[in-house]
Amino acid sequence: MTDLGLLDEARSFSDETVRIRRAIHAEPEIGLELPRTQELVAETLASLGIESRAGTSCSSLEAVVEGDKDGPTVLLRADMDALEMPEDTGLEFSSKHGSRMHACGHDAHTAMLLGAAKLLVGHRKDLAGRVVLMFQPGEEGHDGAKAMIDDGLLERYGAFDEAFAIHISSVLPSGLLACKPGTIMASADEFRAVVTGKGGHASMPHDAIDPVVAACHAVTAVQSMVTRRIPAFDPAVVTVSTIHAGTATNVIPESVALGGTVRAVSDHTRALVLDALANVLSSTAAAHGCNATMRIEGHSYPVTVNDAGYAGHTLDVARALLGPGRAVEMPTPVMGAEDWSHVLRQVRGSMAFLGASPPGVAQPAPNHSNRFVIDETAMPSGVAMYAAMALSASSGSAR
Protein backbone atom coordinates (compact mmCIF):
# COMPACT_ATOMS: atom_id res chain seq x y z
CA MET A 1 0.00 0.00 0.00
CA THR A 2 1.03 3.63 -0.43
CA ASP A 3 0.83 6.09 2.43
CA LEU A 4 -1.30 8.61 0.40
CA GLY A 5 0.61 11.43 2.05
CA LEU A 6 -1.04 10.64 5.38
CA LEU A 7 1.95 11.46 7.56
CA ASP A 8 2.46 14.88 5.97
CA GLU A 9 -1.26 15.60 6.34
CA ALA A 10 -1.19 14.58 9.99
CA ARG A 11 1.78 16.86 10.58
CA SER A 12 -0.04 19.75 8.92
CA PHE A 13 -2.63 19.84 11.71
CA SER A 14 -0.43 18.60 14.56
CA ASP A 15 -1.07 21.81 16.53
CA GLU A 16 -4.75 20.85 16.69
CA THR A 17 -3.94 17.30 17.78
CA VAL A 18 -1.65 18.61 20.53
CA ARG A 19 -4.29 21.12 21.66
CA ILE A 20 -6.86 18.34 22.08
CA ARG A 21 -4.39 16.14 23.92
CA ARG A 22 -3.48 18.93 26.32
CA ALA A 23 -7.11 19.82 26.97
CA ILE A 24 -7.82 16.21 27.93
CA HIS A 25 -4.61 16.03 29.97
CA ALA A 26 -5.55 19.05 32.07
CA GLU A 27 -8.98 17.60 32.92
CA PRO A 28 -8.31 13.91 33.62
CA GLU A 29 -11.24 11.65 34.48
CA ILE A 30 -11.08 8.13 35.86
CA GLY A 31 -13.14 4.95 35.63
CA LEU A 32 -16.18 4.44 33.46
CA GLU A 33 -17.70 7.91 33.77
CA LEU A 34 -15.82 10.54 31.77
CA PRO A 35 -18.43 13.22 30.94
CA ARG A 36 -16.03 16.06 30.06
CA THR A 37 -13.85 13.88 27.85
CA GLN A 38 -16.86 12.30 26.20
CA GLU A 39 -18.28 15.76 25.41
CA LEU A 40 -14.99 16.99 23.94
CA VAL A 41 -14.71 13.93 21.71
CA ALA A 42 -18.33 14.19 20.57
CA GLU A 43 -17.92 17.89 19.74
CA THR A 44 -14.72 17.25 17.79
CA LEU A 45 -16.37 14.46 15.79
CA ALA A 46 -19.39 16.66 15.10
CA SER A 47 -17.08 19.38 13.74
CA LEU A 48 -15.90 16.79 11.21
CA GLY A 49 -19.47 15.93 10.24
CA ILE A 50 -19.37 12.62 12.10
CA GLU A 51 -22.25 11.58 14.32
CA SER A 52 -21.43 9.68 17.49
CA ARG A 53 -23.30 7.25 19.69
CA ALA A 54 -22.94 7.46 23.45
CA GLY A 55 -22.82 4.26 25.48
CA THR A 56 -25.64 3.20 27.77
CA SER A 57 -23.57 1.64 30.57
CA CYS A 58 -20.57 3.99 30.59
CA SER A 59 -19.18 7.18 29.05
CA SER A 60 -18.14 5.51 25.82
CA LEU A 61 -18.53 6.85 22.30
CA GLU A 62 -18.78 5.11 18.96
CA ALA A 63 -18.67 6.73 15.54
CA VAL A 64 -18.58 5.53 11.94
CA VAL A 65 -16.74 6.86 8.90
CA GLU A 66 -18.30 5.42 5.76
CA GLY A 67 -16.23 4.95 2.64
CA ASP A 68 -17.39 5.69 -0.89
CA LYS A 69 -17.26 2.00 -1.81
CA ASP A 70 -18.32 -1.27 -0.24
CA GLY A 71 -15.67 -3.09 1.71
CA PRO A 72 -14.59 -4.44 5.10
CA THR A 73 -15.50 -3.09 8.53
CA VAL A 74 -12.52 -2.00 10.61
CA LEU A 75 -12.46 -1.13 14.31
CA LEU A 76 -10.03 1.52 15.60
CA ARG A 77 -9.81 2.09 19.34
CA ALA A 78 -8.59 4.75 21.75
CA ASP A 79 -8.96 4.64 25.52
CA MET A 80 -9.79 7.90 27.32
CA ASP A 81 -9.41 7.43 31.08
CA ALA A 82 -6.70 8.61 33.45
CA LEU A 83 -5.16 7.19 36.63
CA GLU A 84 -5.90 7.95 40.26
CA MET A 85 -2.51 9.45 41.17
CA PRO A 86 -0.79 12.83 41.51
CA GLU A 87 1.08 14.59 38.71
CA ASP A 88 4.56 16.02 39.27
CA THR A 89 5.61 16.91 35.73
CA GLY A 90 5.49 20.69 36.06
CA LEU A 91 3.88 20.97 32.63
CA GLU A 92 1.90 24.12 31.94
CA PHE A 93 -1.09 21.93 31.10
CA SER A 94 -0.72 19.66 34.13
CA SER A 95 -3.75 18.06 35.72
CA LYS A 96 -6.05 20.51 37.48
CA HIS A 97 -6.95 17.73 39.91
CA GLY A 98 -4.35 16.73 42.48
CA SER A 99 -5.31 13.07 42.64
CA ARG A 100 -5.77 12.35 38.93
CA MET A 101 -3.30 12.21 36.06
CA HIS A 102 -3.03 11.04 32.47
CA ALA A 103 0.11 9.00 33.18
CA CYS A 104 -0.40 6.32 30.53
CA GLY A 105 -0.94 8.33 27.36
CA HIS A 106 -4.67 7.79 26.93
CA ASP A 107 -5.05 11.52 26.30
CA ALA A 108 -2.69 11.11 23.34
CA HIS A 109 -4.53 8.00 22.10
CA THR A 110 -7.81 9.90 22.06
CA ALA A 111 -6.33 12.93 20.30
CA MET A 112 -4.61 10.71 17.71
CA LEU A 113 -7.78 8.79 16.89
CA LEU A 114 -9.66 12.07 16.46
CA GLY A 115 -6.90 13.17 14.10
CA ALA A 116 -7.25 9.89 12.21
CA ALA A 117 -10.99 10.54 11.88
CA LYS A 118 -10.14 13.83 10.20
CA LEU A 119 -7.79 12.07 7.78
CA LEU A 120 -10.36 9.40 6.96
CA VAL A 121 -13.08 11.95 6.25
CA GLY A 122 -10.69 13.61 3.80
CA HIS A 123 -9.91 10.25 2.17
CA ARG A 124 -13.41 8.86 1.79
CA LYS A 125 -12.76 8.33 -1.91
CA ASP A 126 -9.91 5.99 -0.99
CA LEU A 127 -11.90 4.17 1.69
CA ALA A 128 -13.82 1.00 0.89
CA GLY A 129 -16.15 -0.18 3.63
CA ARG A 130 -16.39 1.61 6.92
CA VAL A 131 -14.34 2.43 9.96
CA VAL A 132 -15.84 2.25 13.44
CA LEU A 133 -14.15 4.52 15.97
CA MET A 134 -14.18 3.16 19.51
CA PHE A 135 -13.55 5.69 22.28
CA GLN A 136 -13.59 3.73 25.53
CA PRO A 137 -13.45 4.66 29.20
CA GLY A 138 -12.23 2.49 32.06
CA GLU A 139 -9.19 0.77 30.60
CA GLU A 140 -7.27 1.28 33.84
CA GLY A 141 -8.76 -1.62 35.75
CA HIS A 142 -12.44 -0.96 35.04
CA ASP A 143 -12.83 -3.20 31.95
CA GLY A 144 -14.28 -0.50 29.72
CA ALA A 145 -13.72 -2.55 26.56
CA LYS A 146 -15.82 -5.38 27.93
CA ALA A 147 -18.51 -2.88 28.97
CA MET A 148 -18.67 -1.66 25.37
CA ILE A 149 -18.77 -5.24 24.06
CA ASP A 150 -21.60 -6.04 26.48
CA ASP A 151 -23.35 -2.91 25.20
CA GLY A 152 -23.41 -4.47 21.72
CA LEU A 153 -20.38 -2.87 20.03
CA LEU A 154 -19.25 -5.99 18.17
CA GLU A 155 -22.76 -6.85 16.92
CA ARG A 156 -24.12 -3.40 16.13
CA TYR A 157 -22.18 -2.96 12.89
CA GLY A 158 -22.20 -6.53 11.64
CA ALA A 159 -19.05 -8.62 11.63
CA PHE A 160 -15.75 -6.80 12.06
CA ASP A 161 -12.99 -7.80 9.67
CA GLU A 162 -10.08 -6.15 11.48
CA ALA A 163 -9.30 -4.30 14.70
CA PHE A 164 -6.37 -2.07 15.58
CA ALA A 165 -5.19 -0.07 18.59
CA ILE A 166 -2.14 1.98 19.48
CA HIS A 167 -0.53 2.39 22.89
CA ILE A 168 2.02 5.15 23.37
CA SER A 169 5.27 4.52 25.26
CA SER A 170 7.59 7.10 26.81
CA VAL A 171 10.55 4.72 26.84
CA LEU A 172 10.64 3.77 23.15
CA PRO A 173 12.39 6.08 20.66
CA SER A 174 10.07 8.80 19.45
CA GLY A 175 8.18 7.94 16.28
CA LEU A 176 9.13 4.24 16.35
CA LEU A 177 6.33 1.70 16.02
CA ALA A 178 6.77 -1.69 17.72
CA CYS A 179 4.57 -4.75 17.32
CA LYS A 180 4.80 -8.53 17.47
CA PRO A 181 2.76 -11.57 16.45
CA GLY A 182 1.12 -13.62 19.19
CA THR A 183 1.12 -12.53 22.81
CA ILE A 184 2.03 -8.85 23.13
CA MET A 185 0.76 -8.14 26.66
CA ALA A 186 0.16 -10.21 29.74
CA SER A 187 -3.00 -11.09 31.60
CA ALA A 188 -3.78 -9.36 34.88
CA ASP A 189 -5.63 -10.70 37.91
CA GLU A 190 -5.94 -8.86 41.22
CA PHE A 191 -5.96 -11.00 44.34
CA ARG A 192 -6.74 -10.42 48.01
CA ALA A 193 -5.76 -12.80 50.78
CA VAL A 194 -6.25 -12.90 54.52
CA VAL A 195 -3.96 -14.84 56.85
CA THR A 196 -5.66 -15.48 60.19
CA GLY A 197 -4.03 -16.58 63.43
CA LYS A 198 -4.69 -15.75 67.07
CA GLY A 199 -4.05 -12.33 68.53
CA GLY A 200 -2.19 -11.69 71.77
CA HIS A 201 0.44 -9.69 73.65
CA ALA A 202 3.63 -8.93 71.73
CA SER A 203 5.69 -10.04 74.74
CA MET A 204 4.08 -13.50 74.81
CA PRO A 205 3.98 -14.81 71.22
CA HIS A 206 3.80 -18.38 72.54
CA ASP A 207 0.27 -17.63 73.75
CA ALA A 208 -0.73 -16.32 70.32
CA ILE A 209 -0.51 -17.61 66.75
CA ASP A 210 1.30 -14.85 64.88
CA PRO A 211 -0.18 -14.25 61.39
CA VAL A 212 2.50 -11.62 60.57
CA VAL A 213 5.26 -14.22 60.57
CA ALA A 214 3.09 -16.59 58.55
CA ALA A 215 2.28 -13.86 56.04
CA CYS A 216 5.94 -12.92 55.63
CA HIS A 217 6.88 -16.54 54.95
CA ALA A 218 3.96 -16.80 52.51
CA VAL A 219 5.16 -13.81 50.49
CA THR A 220 8.61 -15.38 50.17
CA ALA A 221 7.14 -18.78 49.33
CA VAL A 222 5.06 -17.25 46.53
CA GLN A 223 8.19 -15.94 44.82
CA SER A 224 9.86 -19.35 45.14
CA MET A 225 6.74 -20.93 43.66
CA VAL A 226 7.05 -18.73 40.56
CA THR A 227 10.72 -19.58 39.97
CA ARG A 228 10.34 -23.31 40.70
CA ARG A 229 7.01 -24.16 39.07
CA ILE A 230 6.55 -21.77 36.16
CA PRO A 231 8.43 -22.39 32.89
CA ALA A 232 11.05 -19.72 32.23
CA PHE A 233 9.90 -19.34 28.62
CA ASP A 234 6.22 -19.02 29.55
CA PRO A 235 6.69 -16.58 32.41
CA ALA A 236 4.54 -15.10 35.11
CA VAL A 237 4.98 -12.28 37.60
CA VAL A 238 3.34 -12.37 41.03
CA THR A 239 3.62 -9.17 43.03
CA VAL A 240 2.39 -8.79 46.60
CA SER A 241 1.99 -5.02 46.70
CA THR A 242 -0.01 -4.41 49.89
CA ILE A 243 0.32 -5.80 53.42
CA HIS A 244 -1.90 -4.49 56.21
CA ALA A 245 -1.76 -5.71 59.81
CA GLY A 246 -1.91 -4.54 63.36
CA THR A 247 -2.89 -1.45 65.32
CA ALA A 248 -0.23 -1.19 68.03
CA THR A 249 3.41 -2.19 68.50
CA ASN A 250 2.68 -4.29 71.58
CA VAL A 251 -0.16 -6.30 70.03
CA ILE A 252 0.04 -9.39 67.82
CA PRO A 253 -2.91 -8.96 65.47
CA GLU A 254 -5.37 -11.68 64.65
CA SER A 255 -5.04 -11.31 60.88
CA VAL A 256 -2.97 -9.90 58.03
CA ALA A 257 -4.43 -8.72 54.71
CA LEU A 258 -2.37 -9.16 51.54
CA GLY A 259 -3.04 -7.88 48.05
CA GLY A 260 -1.34 -8.00 44.69
CA THR A 261 -1.47 -8.99 41.05
CA VAL A 262 -0.72 -12.00 38.88
CA ARG A 263 0.58 -11.51 35.33
CA ALA A 264 1.09 -14.26 32.75
CA VAL A 265 1.65 -14.49 29.00
CA SER A 266 -0.45 -17.58 28.31
CA ASP A 267 -3.81 -18.87 29.47
CA HIS A 268 -2.13 -22.10 30.65
CA THR A 269 0.35 -20.35 32.93
CA ARG A 270 -2.30 -17.92 34.14
CA ALA A 271 -4.46 -20.81 35.37
CA LEU A 272 -1.46 -22.65 36.82
CA VAL A 273 -0.30 -19.62 38.81
CA LEU A 274 -3.70 -18.74 40.21
CA ASP A 275 -4.19 -22.30 41.43
CA ALA A 276 -0.66 -22.58 42.84
CA LEU A 277 -0.89 -19.18 44.54
CA ALA A 278 -3.96 -20.18 46.52
CA ASN A 279 -2.31 -23.47 47.53
CA VAL A 280 0.99 -21.87 48.60
CA LEU A 281 -0.74 -19.21 50.69
CA SER A 282 -2.96 -21.80 52.38
CA SER A 283 -0.19 -24.35 52.97
CA THR A 284 2.35 -21.84 54.26
CA ALA A 285 -0.18 -20.36 56.64
CA ALA A 286 -1.11 -23.83 57.86
CA ALA A 287 2.56 -24.64 58.53
CA HIS A 288 2.54 -21.73 61.00
CA GLY A 289 -0.72 -22.71 62.62
CA CYS A 290 -2.76 -20.14 60.68
CA ASN A 291 -5.25 -20.36 57.87
CA ALA A 292 -5.41 -18.32 54.69
CA THR A 293 -8.17 -17.51 52.24
CA MET A 294 -7.71 -15.95 48.81
CA ARG A 295 -10.08 -14.44 46.29
CA ILE A 296 -9.75 -12.82 42.87
CA GLU A 297 -11.52 -9.49 42.79
CA GLY A 298 -12.06 -6.57 40.48
CA HIS A 299 -11.76 -6.96 36.72
CA SER A 300 -9.41 -9.54 35.25
CA TYR A 301 -7.85 -8.95 31.84
CA PRO A 302 -6.91 -11.94 29.66
CA VAL A 303 -3.70 -12.21 27.68
CA THR A 304 -3.53 -9.76 24.75
CA VAL A 305 -2.81 -11.81 21.63
CA ASN A 306 -2.15 -10.28 18.21
CA ASP A 307 -3.15 -12.22 15.14
CA ALA A 308 0.19 -13.33 13.67
CA GLY A 309 -0.57 -12.34 10.08
CA TYR A 310 -2.17 -9.06 11.05
CA ALA A 311 0.76 -8.13 13.29
CA GLY A 312 3.06 -8.67 10.33
CA HIS A 313 0.77 -6.51 8.21
CA THR A 314 0.87 -3.80 10.90
CA LEU A 315 4.66 -3.70 10.67
CA ASP A 316 4.51 -3.61 6.86
CA VAL A 317 2.13 -0.64 6.96
CA ALA A 318 4.39 1.13 9.46
CA ARG A 319 7.47 0.61 7.29
CA ALA A 320 5.68 2.03 4.25
CA LEU A 321 4.24 4.94 6.20
CA LEU A 322 7.01 5.88 8.66
CA GLY A 323 10.09 4.47 6.95
CA PRO A 324 11.77 1.05 7.05
CA GLY A 325 13.82 1.93 10.12
CA ARG A 326 10.81 3.16 12.10
CA ALA A 327 9.08 -0.22 12.59
CA VAL A 328 10.46 -3.05 14.72
CA GLU A 329 9.24 -6.45 15.79
CA MET A 330 9.28 -6.78 19.58
CA PRO A 331 11.31 -9.75 20.85
CA THR A 332 9.15 -10.32 23.95
CA PRO A 333 5.73 -9.35 25.31
CA VAL A 334 5.15 -6.54 27.79
CA MET A 335 4.03 -7.71 31.24
CA GLY A 336 1.44 -4.95 31.52
CA ALA A 337 -2.15 -5.82 30.65
CA GLU A 338 -4.85 -4.41 28.39
CA ASP A 339 -8.61 -4.84 28.12
CA TRP A 340 -8.18 -4.55 24.33
CA SER A 341 -7.50 -8.25 24.83
CA HIS A 342 -11.27 -8.84 24.98
CA VAL A 343 -11.67 -7.42 21.46
CA LEU A 344 -8.77 -9.42 20.04
CA ARG A 345 -10.37 -12.62 21.36
CA GLN A 346 -13.24 -12.00 18.93
CA VAL A 347 -11.78 -9.98 16.05
CA ARG A 348 -8.63 -10.47 13.99
CA GLY A 349 -6.36 -7.58 14.81
CA SER A 350 -3.40 -6.17 16.69
CA MET A 351 -2.08 -3.66 19.15
CA ALA A 352 1.12 -1.72 18.48
CA PHE A 353 3.29 0.54 20.63
CA LEU A 354 4.24 4.02 19.45
CA GLY A 355 7.43 5.45 20.90
CA ALA A 356 7.28 8.97 22.28
CA SER A 357 10.43 9.28 24.37
CA PRO A 358 10.99 12.96 25.22
CA PRO A 359 14.11 14.41 23.57
CA GLY A 360 17.25 14.90 25.61
CA VAL A 361 16.13 12.67 28.48
CA ALA A 362 18.47 9.76 29.18
CA GLN A 363 16.05 7.80 31.36
CA PRO A 364 12.47 8.87 30.65
CA ALA A 365 9.83 8.29 33.30
CA PRO A 366 7.82 5.21 32.29
CA ASN A 367 4.08 4.91 31.85
CA HIS A 368 2.22 5.17 35.18
CA SER A 369 4.91 7.43 36.67
CA ASN A 370 3.93 10.72 38.30
CA ARG A 371 6.60 12.30 36.06
CA PHE A 372 5.41 10.70 32.80
CA VAL A 373 5.81 12.98 29.78
CA ILE A 374 5.83 12.29 26.05
CA ASP A 375 7.29 13.81 22.91
CA GLU A 376 4.19 15.27 21.25
CA THR A 377 5.95 15.37 17.87
CA ALA A 378 5.41 11.59 17.70
CA MET A 379 1.63 12.00 17.68
CA PRO A 380 1.25 12.64 13.90
CA SER A 381 2.81 9.20 13.36
CA GLY A 382 0.01 7.70 15.48
CA VAL A 383 -2.64 9.73 13.67
CA ALA A 384 -1.37 8.57 10.29
CA MET A 385 -0.91 4.97 11.46
CA TYR A 386 -4.53 4.67 12.61
CA ALA A 387 -5.75 5.99 9.25
CA ALA A 388 -3.30 3.90 7.23
CA MET A 389 -4.45 0.68 8.89
CA ALA A 390 -8.06 1.44 7.98
CA LEU A 391 -7.18 2.38 4.41
CA SER A 392 -4.97 -0.69 3.99
CA ALA A 393 -8.02 -2.84 4.76
CA SER A 394 -9.77 -1.17 1.83
CA SER A 395 -7.04 -2.39 -0.48
CA GLY A 396 -7.20 -5.92 0.89
CA SER A 397 -3.48 -5.84 1.71
CA ALA A 398 -4.00 -7.36 5.15
CA ARG A 399 -5.44 -10.57 3.75
Secondary structure, 3 states (H helix, E strand, C coil): CCCCCHHHHHHHCHHHHHHHHHHHHHCCCCCCCCHHHHHHHHHHHHHCCCCEEECCCCCCEEEEEECCEEEEEEEEEEECCCECCCCCCCCCCCCCCCCCECCCCHHHHHHHHHHHHHHHHHCHHHCEEEEEEEEECCCCCCCHHHHHHHCCHHHHCCCCCEEEEEEEECCCCCCCEEECCEEEEECEEEEEEEEECECEECCCHHHCECHHHHHHHHHHHHHHHHHHHCCCCCCEEEEEEEEEECCCCCEECCEEEEEEEEEECCHHHHHHHHHHHHHHHHHHHHHCCCEEEEEEEEEEECCEEECHHHHHHHHHHHHHHHCHHHEEECCCCEEEECCHHHHHCCCCEEEEEEECCCCCCCCCCCCCCCCCCCCHHHHHHHHHHHHHHHHHHHHCCCC
